Amino acid sequence: MAKESKKLIANNKKAFHDYFIEEKYEAGISLAGTEVKSLRMGKCSIKEAFIRIEQGEVYVYKMHISPYEKGNLFNKDPLRVRKLLLHKREIRKLMGQIAQKGYTIVPLNVYFKGSIVKVEIGLAKGKKLYDKRQDIAKKDQRREAERKFKVQNL
C-alpha cells in the first residue's frame, strides 16, 4: 500500500507553548457532510479547543468548523461537541493518565489522511511560567547561533 498523503488543515501552536506533550495519538472524528466540505476549504480552528472523556467516550469541545457556504439547512453548529474515535484500550490508557494531577488532553493538528479527517491529540502536562521562559531563552539562543553561523559562512 502506498504511503497516504497528509494535508494539514489546522494546527495548535499554542499547545506546544503552554504544555509539555508526553504522548501523541491519532484519532478519527465524527463529522457531518457539510463539515467535511468546509474542512476541505481549510476553515477550521482548534486554538481554544480541549478534549474530555465522558462515560468512556472522547469528545472535543470548542473546535470551530465554519459553516459550509452552500450547505444551508444541512449546516451544523460551528462549535458543537464532536466525538473522537479511538480504540477502547487507548481511551482506558488516557483515562488512567489524566487521573494524575496536572495532565490534560489537547488537540494538536487536524489533517486529511487520504480522504479521512484525522485529529492528532496529545497527552499534555501544563508548563509553569519559568518553563515557558526557559523555552523562549533556548529559542533565542538557537536563533542567535544560526544568525552567527550564517554570517560566518557568507
SULKA-V642672 format. One line per field, one symbol per residue. burial: I if it has 9 or more other C-alpha atoms within 8 Angstrom, else O. Layout:
BEGIN
burial: ???
END
This chain:
BEGIN
burial: OOOOOOOIIIIIOOIIOIIIIOOIOIIIIOOOOIIIIIIOOOIIIIIOIIIIIOOOIIIIIIIIIIIIOOIOOOIIOIIIIIIIIIOOOOIIOIIOOIOOOOIIIIIIIIIIIOOOIIIIIIIIIIIOOOOIOOOOOOOOOOOOOOOOOOOOOO
END
